[in-house]
């Protein structure tokens, strides 16, 4: 059995006038996350973890921040591409564990949805 483990990490500054999206979920807050795409640091970290585990280039190399196609793009596009590459190599995801580090906003009210959405995108149950 070829079992791989990938570690992804991402960090974005806040930016006024942008929607805050985490795990594909819009969260009520006065700032969003700065970035060329929608700034979804959680989906970026998950995407990068998958790419690392399968030995592919990282998210910044595959989806360059100078490419106008990714301007304000939903980060689910990046995750879907990583999942395609993963499936092409015969792998599947068993489980994910993600940690969000932020003083603000409180994400507890949106935690269930933040678990649900990436699970759906990946095609695994929420308890994985
Ligand atoms: Mg990012």
Backbone and ligand atoms as CSV (ligand in chain L), in Angstrom:
chain,resi,resn,atom,element,x,y,z
A,1,UNK,N,N,0.851,-1.197,0.000
A,1,UNK,CA,C,0.000,0.000,0.000
A,1,UNK,C,C,0.889,1.251,0.000
A,2,UNK,N,N,0.578,2.158,-0.913
A,2,UNK,CA,C,1.334,3.422,-1.016
A,2,UNK,C,C,0.540,4.512,-0.292
A,3,UNK,N,N,0.811,4.670,0.986
A,3,UNK,CA,C,0.099,5.655,1.807
A,3,UNK,C,C,0.917,6.938,1.871
A,4,UNK,N,N,0.308,8.043,1.484
A,4,UNK,CA,C,1.000,9.337,1.485
A,4,UNK,C,C,0.360,10.273,2.503
A,5,UNK,N,N,1.162,11.154,3.028
A,5,UNK,CA,C,0.657,12.194,3.919
A,5,UNK,C,C,1.152,13.540,3.388
A,6,UNK,N,N,0.249,14.484,3.205
A,6,UNK,CA,C,0.624,15.812,2.720
A,6,UNK,C,C,0.356,16.861,3.777
A,7,UNK,N,N,1.234,17.814,3.865
A,7,UNK,CA,C,1.023,18.921,4.801
A,7,UNK,C,C,0.894,20.216,4.006
A,8,UNK,N,N,-0.189,20.911,4.218
A,8,UNK,CA,C,-0.397,22.198,3.551
A,8,UNK,C,C,-0.487,23.302,4.585
A,9,UNK,N,N,-0.013,24.452,4.213
A,9,UNK,CA,C,-0.088,25.614,5.107
A,9,UNK,C,C,-0.348,26.836,4.251
A,10,UNK,N,N,-1.111,27.777,4.775
A,10,UNK,CA,C,-1.304,29.022,4.050
A,10,UNK,C,C,-1.594,30.147,5.030
A,11,UNK,N,N,-1.263,31.341,4.649
A,11,UNK,CA,C,-1.465,32.506,5.490
A,11,UNK,C,C,-1.763,33.698,4.588
A,12,UNK,N,N,-2.853,34.388,4.854
A,12,UNK,CA,C,-3.225,35.564,4.067
A,12,UNK,C,C,-3.483,36.746,4.984
A,13,UNK,N,N,-3.163,37.919,4.510
A,13,UNK,CA,C,-3.539,39.140,5.230
A,13,UNK,C,C,-5.029,39.410,5.021
A,14,UNK,N,N,-5.618,40.166,5.955
A,14,UNK,CA,C,-6.983,40.630,5.735
A,14,UNK,C,C,-6.973,41.784,4.739
A,15,UNK,N,N,-8.086,41.933,4.052
A,15,UNK,CA,C,-8.243,43.046,3.109
A,15,UNK,C,C,-9.673,43.561,3.194
A,16,UNK,N,N,-9.787,44.876,3.343
A,16,UNK,CA,C,-11.125,45.478,3.404
A,16,UNK,C,C,-11.797,45.389,2.037
A,17,UNK,N,N,-13.107,45.260,2.043
A,17,UNK,CA,C,-13.864,45.271,0.800
A,17,UNK,C,C,-13.851,43.948,0.043
A,18,UNK,N,N,-13.414,42.893,0.700
A,18,UNK,CA,C,-13.414,41.578,0.054
A,18,UNK,C,C,-14.218,40.618,0.930
A,19,UNK,N,N,-14.912,39.658,0.315
A,19,UNK,CA,C,-15.677,38.676,1.091
A,19,UNK,C,C,-14.708,37.723,1.783
A,20,UNK,N,N,-15.050,37.325,3.000
A,20,UNK,CA,C,-14.234,36.342,3.708
A,20,UNK,C,C,-14.754,34.947,3.360
A,21,UNK,N,N,-13.906,34.178,2.688
A,21,UNK,CA,C,-14.276,32.815,2.284
A,21,UNK,C,C,-13.283,31.850,2.915
A,22,UNK,N,N,-13.800,30.873,3.631
A,22,UNK,CA,C,-12.953,29.829,4.222
A,22,UNK,C,C,-13.596,28.467,3.964
A,23,UNK,N,N,-12.869,27.593,3.327
A,23,UNK,CA,C,-13.420,26.275,3.014
A,23,UNK,C,C,-14.582,26.356,2.045
A,24,UNK,N,N,-14.610,27.413,1.245
A,24,UNK,CA,C,-15.702,27.592,0.287
A,24,UNK,C,C,-16.945,28.198,0.913
A,25,UNK,N,N,-16.851,28.572,2.179
A,25,UNK,CA,C,-18.002,29.117,2.909
A,25,UNK,C,C,-17.792,30.606,3.132
A,26,UNK,N,N,-18.822,31.385,2.820
A,26,UNK,CA,C,-18.727,32.825,3.072
A,26,UNK,C,C,-19.044,33.103,4.534
A,27,UNK,N,N,-18.144,33.819,5.191
A,27,UNK,CA,C,-18.283,34.112,6.613
A,27,UNK,C,C,-18.491,35.610,6.794
A,28,UNK,N,N,-19.454,35.940,7.612
A,28,UNK,CA,C,-19.795,37.343,7.866
A,28,UNK,C,C,-18.647,38.020,8.616
A,29,UNK,N,N,-17.998,38.985,7.956
A,29,UNK,CA,C,-16.919,39.722,8.619
A,29,UNK,C,C,-16.616,40.973,7.800
A,30,UNK,N,N,-15.997,41.937,8.460
A,30,UNK,CA,C,-15.747,43.208,7.769
A,30,UNK,C,C,-14.557,43.150,6.805
A,31,UNK,N,N,-13.745,42.100,6.907
A,31,UNK,CA,C,-12.599,41.932,6.008
A,31,UNK,C,C,-12.642,40.569,5.336
A,32,UNK,N,N,-12.035,40.506,4.175
A,32,UNK,CA,C,-11.824,39.231,3.528
A,32,UNK,C,C,-10.345,38.910,3.554
A,33,UNK,N,N,-9.941,37.868,2.845
A,33,UNK,CA,C,-8.525,37.510,2.795
A,33,UNK,C,C,-7.925,37.967,1.471
A,34,UNK,N,N,-6.835,38.690,1.614
A,34,UNK,CA,C,-6.137,39.235,0.450
A,34,UNK,C,C,-5.597,38.084,-0.405
A,35,UNK,N,N,-5.681,38.252,-1.707
A,35,UNK,CA,C,-5.165,37.206,-2.591
A,35,UNK,C,C,-5.623,37.448,-4.008
A,36,UNK,N,N,-4.933,36.810,-4.958
A,36,UNK,CA,C,-5.291,36.952,-6.363
A,36,UNK,C,C,-6.647,36.293,-6.640
A,37,UNK,N,N,-6.865,35.142,-6.002
A,37,UNK,CA,C,-8.135,34.423,-6.141
A,37,UNK,C,C,-9.104,34.942,-5.071
A,38,UNK,N,N,-10.030,34.084,-4.636
A,38,UNK,CA,C,-10.955,34.498,-3.573
A,38,UNK,C,C,-10.269,34.538,-2.196
A,39,UNK,N,N,-9.000,34.131,-2.137
A,39,UNK,CA,C,-8.226,34.221,-0.898
A,39,UNK,C,C,-8.549,33.141,0.129
A,40,UNK,N,N,-9.175,32.059,-0.317
A,40,UNK,CA,C,-9.606,30.992,0.604
A,40,UNK,C,C,-8.400,30.179,1.088
A,41,UNK,N,N,-7.810,30.651,2.180
A,41,UNK,CA,C,-6.571,30.032,2.686
A,41,UNK,C,C,-6.770,28.570,3.075
A,42,UNK,N,N,-7.969,28.222,3.524
A,42,UNK,CA,C,-8.203,26.825,3.920
A,42,UNK,C,C,-8.168,25.901,2.699
A,43,UNK,N,N,-8.894,26.277,1.646
A,43,UNK,CA,C,-8.860,25.429,0.439
A,43,UNK,C,C,-7.473,25.435,-0.191
A,44,UNK,N,N,-6.746,26.542,-0.078
A,44,UNK,CA,C,-5.372,26.579,-0.608
A,44,UNK,C,C,-4.490,25.582,0.146
A,45,UNK,N,N,-4.620,25.562,1.478
A,45,UNK,CA,C,-3.798,24.645,2.285
A,45,UNK,C,C,-4.150,23.190,1.983
A,46,UNK,N,N,-5.451,22.904,1.839
A,46,UNK,CA,C,-5.879,21.531,1.513
A,46,UNK,C,C,-5.334,21.142,0.140
A,47,UNK,N,N,-5.469,22.050,-0.829
A,47,UNK,CA,C,-4.976,21.801,-2.189
A,47,UNK,C,C,-3.479,21.517,-2.169
A,48,UNK,N,N,-2.750,22.317,-1.420
A,48,UNK,CA,C,-1.295,22.152,-1.368
A,48,UNK,C,C,-0.896,20.854,-0.668
A,49,UNK,N,N,-1.662,20.453,0.326
A,49,UNK,CA,C,-1.392,19.190,1.020
A,49,UNK,C,C,-1.550,18.010,0.052
A,50,UNK,N,N,-2.595,18.081,-0.777
A,50,UNK,CA,C,-2.829,17.009,-1.763
A,50,UNK,C,C,-1.692,16.986,-2.779
A,51,UNK,N,N,-1.354,18.168,-3.299
A,51,UNK,CA,C,-0.283,18.252,-4.307
A,51,UNK,C,C,1.042,17.746,-3.740
A,52,UNK,N,N,1.318,18.070,-2.487
A,52,UNK,CA,C,2.563,17.611,-1.846
A,52,UNK,C,C,2.567,16.089,-1.719
A,53,UNK,N,N,1.445,15.546,-1.296
A,53,UNK,CA,C,1.370,14.096,-1.068
A,53,UNK,C,C,1.587,13.303,-2.355
A,54,UNK,N,N,1.156,13.864,-3.479
A,54,UNK,CA,C,1.295,13.123,-4.750
A,54,UNK,C,C,2.535,13.556,-5.529
A,55,UNK,N,N,3.352,14.404,-4.933
A,55,UNK,CA,C,4.616,14.775,-5.567
A,55,UNK,C,C,4.484,15.736,-6.734
A,56,UNK,N,N,3.440,16.543,-6.717
A,56,UNK,CA,C,3.251,17.541,-7.785
A,56,UNK,C,C,3.845,18.890,-7.370
A,57,UNK,N,N,3.899,19.801,-8.320
A,57,UNK,CA,C,4.315,21.175,-8.022
A,57,UNK,C,C,3.323,21.785,-7.035
A,58,UNK,N,N,3.719,22.861,-6.357
A,58,UNK,CA,C,2.808,23.446,-5.372
A,58,UNK,C,C,1.763,24.351,-6.032
A,59,UNK,N,N,0.814,24.761,-5.244
A,59,UNK,CA,C,-0.343,25.520,-5.747
A,59,UNK,C,C,0.086,26.805,-6.464
A,60,UNK,N,N,1.114,27.469,-5.935
A,60,UNK,CA,C,1.582,28.719,-6.540
A,60,UNK,C,C,2.252,28.517,-7.890
A,61,UNK,N,N,2.816,27.326,-8.104
A,61,UNK,CA,C,3.443,27.029,-9.395
A,61,UNK,C,C,2.399,26.637,-10.441
A,62,UNK,N,N,1.389,25.901,-9.994
A,62,UNK,CA,C,0.353,25.441,-10.935
A,62,UNK,C,C,-0.624,26.579,-11.263
A,63,UNK,N,N,-0.994,27.333,-10.239
A,63,UNK,CA,C,-1.957,28.431,-10.430
A,63,UNK,C,C,-1.268,29.746,-10.109
A,64,UNK,N,N,-0.564,30.273,-11.069
A,64,UNK,CA,C,0.249,31.480,-10.848
A,64,UNK,C,C,-0.627,32.696,-10.547
A,65,UNK,N,N,-0.150,33.525,-9.605
A,65,UNK,CA,C,-0.948,34.697,-9.225
A,65,UNK,C,C,-0.828,35.842,-10.241
A,66,UNK,N,N,-0.141,35.564,-11.337
A,66,UNK,CA,C,-0.084,36.542,-12.427
A,66,UNK,C,C,-1.060,36.156,-13.549
A,67,UNK,N,N,-1.688,34.983,-13.396
A,67,UNK,CA,C,-2.593,34.489,-14.441
A,67,UNK,C,C,-3.985,35.098,-14.256
A,68,UNK,N,N,-4.441,35.880,-15.245
A,68,UNK,CA,C,-5.753,36.538,-15.100
A,68,UNK,C,C,-6.919,35.559,-14.956
A,69,UNK,N,N,-6.728,34.298,-15.356
A,69,UNK,CA,C,-7.804,33.306,-15.208
A,69,UNK,C,C,-8.170,33.081,-13.739
A,70,UNK,N,N,-7.218,33.310,-12.849
A,70,UNK,CA,C,-7.459,33.016,-11.418
A,70,UNK,C,C,-7.803,34.261,-10.616
A,71,UNK,N,N,-7.942,35.403,-11.304
A,71,UNK,CA,C,-8.315,36.649,-10.626
A,71,UNK,C,C,-9.712,36.486,-10.024
A,72,UNK,N,N,-9.786,36.582,-8.700
A,72,UNK,CA,C,-11.038,36.421,-7.934
A,72,UNK,C,C,-11.714,35.060,-8.142
A,73,UNK,N,N,-10.954,34.083,-8.626
A,73,UNK,CA,C,-11.516,32.750,-8.895
A,73,UNK,C,C,-11.860,32.037,-7.589
A,74,UNK,N,N,-12.946,31.235,-7.609
A,74,UNK,CA,C,-13.236,30.422,-6.423
A,74,UNK,C,C,-12.137,29.357,-6.273
A,75,UNK,N,N,-11.628,29.209,-5.072
A,75,UNK,CA,C,-10.498,28.301,-4.870
A,75,UNK,C,C,-10.879,26.835,-5.010
A,76,UNK,N,N,-12.177,26.564,-5.096
A,76,UNK,CA,C,-12.606,25.181,-5.357
A,76,UNK,C,C,-12.038,24.698,-6.696
A,77,UNK,N,N,-11.774,25.615,-7.630
A,77,UNK,CA,C,-11.156,25.260,-8.922
A,77,UNK,C,C,-9.790,24.611,-8.686
A,78,UNK,N,N,-9.011,25.181,-7.765
A,78,UNK,CA,C,-7.666,24.665,-7.488
A,78,UNK,C,C,-7.757,23.287,-6.822
A,79,UNK,N,N,-8.699,23.191,-5.893
A,79,UNK,CA,C,-8.880,21.908,-5.199
A,79,UNK,C,C,-9.309,20.826,-6.189
A,80,UNK,N,N,-10.248,21.158,-7.071
A,80,UNK,CA,C,-10.732,20.167,-8.047
A,80,UNK,C,C,-9.604,19.683,-8.947
A,81,UNK,N,N,-8.723,20.610,-9.361
A,81,UNK,CA,C,-7.586,20.233,-10.207
A,81,UNK,C,C,-6.633,19.295,-9.459
A,82,UNK,N,N,-6.373,19.616,-8.185
A,82,UNK,CA,C,-5.499,18.757,-7.374
A,82,UNK,C,C,-6.111,17.367,-7.207
A,83,UNK,N,N,-7.434,17.324,-7.031
A,83,UNK,CA,C,-8.119,16.037,-6.885
A,83,UNK,C,C,-8.043,15.225,-8.178
A,84,UNK,N,N,-8.146,15.909,-9.320
A,84,UNK,CA,C,-8.006,15.223,-10.619
A,84,UNK,C,C,-6.623,14.596,-10.749
A,85,UNK,N,N,-5.598,15.394,-10.433
A,85,UNK,CA,C,-4.216,14.901,-10.507
A,85,UNK,C,C,-4.035,13.710,-9.568
A,86,UNK,N,N,-4.626,13.820,-8.387
A,86,UNK,CA,C,-4.535,12.746,-7.389
A,86,UNK,C,C,-5.195,11.466,-7.913
A,87,UNK,N,N,-6.405,11.602,-8.468
A,87,UNK,CA,C,-7.130,10.433,-8.982
A,87,UNK,C,C,-6.396,9.802,-10.157
A,88,UNK,N,N,-5.809,10.666,-11.017
A,88,UNK,CA,C,-5.028,10.161,-12.162
A,88,UNK,C,C,-3.882,9.275,-11.698
A,89,UNK,N,N,-3.359,9.557,-10.508
A,89,UNK,CA,C,-2.242,8.769,-9.968
A,89,UNK,C,C,-2.727,7.605,-9.108
A,90,UNK,N,N,-4.047,7.436,-9.040
A,90,UNK,CA,C,-4.608,6.282,-8.342
A,90,UNK,C,C,-4.738,6.423,-6.833
A,91,UNK,N,N,-4.708,7.672,-6.360
A,91,UNK,CA,C,-4.840,7.871,-4.912
A,91,UNK,C,C,-6.249,8.339,-4.554
A,92,UNK,N,N,-6.576,8.208,-3.279
A,92,UNK,CA,C,-7.823,8.775,-2.755
A,92,UNK,C,C,-7.549,9.315,-1.358
A,93,UNK,N,N,-8.404,10.227,-0.932
A,93,UNK,CA,C,-8.239,10.820,0.396
A,93,UNK,C,C,-8.979,9.982,1.426
A,94,UNK,N,N,-8.281,9.669,2.503
A,94,UNK,CA,C,-8.897,8.921,3.600
A,94,UNK,C,C,-9.480,9.904,4.626
A,95,UNK,N,N,-8.682,10.868,5.025
A,95,UNK,CA,C,-9.200,11.879,5.948
A,95,UNK,C,C,-8.361,13.153,5.862
A,96,UNK,N,N,-8.925,14.218,6.405
A,96,UNK,CA,C,-8.243,15.513,6.467
A,96,UNK,C,C,-8.349,16.052,7.883
A,97,UNK,N,N,-7.313,16.698,8.340
A,97,UNK,CA,C,-7.380,17.413,9.610
A,97,UNK,C,C,-6.846,18.813,9.350
A,98,UNK,N,N,-7.642,19.808,9.627
A,98,UNK,CA,C,-7.264,21.188,9.313
A,98,UNK,C,C,-7.361,22.066,10.559
A,99,UNK,N,N,-6.452,22.982,10.681
A,99,UNK,CA,C,-6.464,23.940,11.789
A,99,UNK,C,C,-6.484,25.348,11.219
A,100,UNK,N,N,-7.420,26.148,11.660
A,100,UNK,CA,C,-7.468,27.554,11.259
A,100,UNK,C,C,-6.977,28.386,12.435
A,101,UNK,N,N,-5.979,29.205,12.189
A,101,UNK,CA,C,-5.452,30.073,13.239
A,101,UNK,C,C,-5.823,31.510,12.906
A,102,UNK,N,N,-6.682,32.102,13.725
A,102,UNK,CA,C,-7.113,33.489,13.520
A,102,UNK,C,C,-7.701,34.029,14.820
A,103,UNK,N,N,-7.309,35.229,15.194
A,103,UNK,CA,C,-7.907,35.839,16.383
A,103,UNK,C,C,-9.359,36.224,16.102
A,104,UNK,N,N,-9.572,36.743,14.911
A,104,UNK,CA,C,-10.900,37.176,14.494
A,104,UNK,C,C,-11.124,36.747,13.054
A,105,UNK,N,N,-12.355,36.531,12.641
A,105,UNK,CA,C,-13.575,36.509,13.425
A,105,UNK,C,C,-13.742,35.171,14.147
A,106,UNK,N,N,-14.755,35.082,14.984
A,106,UNK,CA,C,-15.120,33.808,15.603
A,106,UNK,C,C,-15.676,32.918,14.490
A,107,UNK,N,N,-15.114,31.738,14.350
A,107,UNK,CA,C,-15.614,30.877,13.270
A,107,UNK,C,C,-16.484,29.741,13.798
A,108,UNK,N,N,-16.619,29.653,15.130
A,108,UNK,CA,C,-17.433,28.579,15.719
A,108,UNK,C,C,-18.835,28.479,15.097
A,109,UNK,N,N,-19.526,29.627,14.875
A,109,UNK,CA,C,-20.877,29.509,14.302
A,109,UNK,C,C,-20.891,28.880,12.902
A,110,UNK,N,N,-19.775,28.971,12.187
A,110,UNK,CA,C,-19.720,28.459,10.809
A,110,UNK,C,C,-18.937,27.151,10.700
A,111,UNK,N,N,-18.511,26.615,11.849
A,111,UNK,CA,C,-17.612,25.461,11.842
A,111,UNK,C,C,-18.187,24.243,11.118
A,112,UNK,N,N,-19.452,23.955,11.364
A,112,UNK,CA,C,-20.060,22.790,10.718
A,112,UNK,C,C,-20.061,22.933,9.205
A,113,UNK,N,N,-20.409,24.141,8.748
A,113,UNK,CA,C,-20.453,24.379,7.305
A,113,UNK,C,C,-19.043,24.337,6.704
A,114,UNK,N,N,-18.069,24.833,7.477
A,114,UNK,CA,C,-16.677,24.822,7.014
A,114,UNK,C,C,-16.140,23.381,6.922
A,115,UNK,N,N,-16.711,22.487,7.719
A,115,UNK,CA,C,-16.352,21.057,7.587
A,115,UNK,C,C,-17.088,20.422,6.404
A,116,UNK,N,N,-18.346,20.826,6.269
A,116,UNK,CA,C,-19.225,20.200,5.268
A,116,UNK,C,C,-18.776,20.480,3.830
A,117,UNK,N,N,-18.506,21.745,3.543
A,117,UNK,CA,C,-18.253,22.148,2.158
A,117,UNK,C,C,-17.016,21.465,1.554
A,118,UNK,N,N,-15.853,21.517,2.216
A,118,UNK,CA,C,-14.701,20.814,1.643
A,118,UNK,C,C,-14.941,19.297,1.534
A,119,UNK,N,N,-15.659,18.730,2.503
A,119,UNK,CA,C,-15.974,17.297,2.450
A,119,UNK,C,C,-16.736,16.975,1.172
A,120,UNK,N,N,-17.713,17.834,0.857
A,120,UNK,CA,C,-18.510,17.639,-0.370
A,120,UNK,C,C,-17.638,17.763,-1.609
A,121,UNK,N,N,-16.779,18.795,-1.623
A,121,UNK,CA,C,-15.914,19.011,-2.790
A,121,UNK,C,C,-15.002,17.801,-3.009
A,122,UNK,N,N,-14.527,17.225,-1.921
A,122,UNK,CA,C,-13.587,16.103,-1.996
A,122,UNK,C,C,-14.299,14.775,-2.194
A,123,UNK,N,N,-15.565,14.704,-1.719
A,123,UNK,CA,C,-16.318,13.458,-1.863
A,123,UNK,C,C,-16.040,12.479,-0.724
A,124,UNK,N,N,-15.808,13.020,0.460
A,124,UNK,CA,C,-15.678,12.171,1.645
A,124,UNK,C,C,-16.716,12.621,2.667
A,125,UNK,N,N,-17.012,11.733,3.619
A,125,UNK,CA,C,-18.014,12.129,4.609
A,125,UNK,C,C,-17.415,13.150,5.580
A,126,UNK,N,N,-18.306,13.922,6.176
A,126,UNK,CA,C,-17.896,15.014,7.065
A,126,UNK,C,C,-17.088,14.496,8.269
A,127,UNK,N,N,-17.354,13.280,8.690
A,127,UNK,CA,C,-16.613,12.759,9.853
A,127,UNK,C,C,-15.209,12.268,9.494
A,128,UNK,N,N,-14.860,12.409,8.217
A,128,UNK,CA,C,-13.481,12.125,7.805
A,128,UNK,C,C,-12.722,13.408,7.542
L,1,MG,MG,MG,-3.235,31.179,-0.502
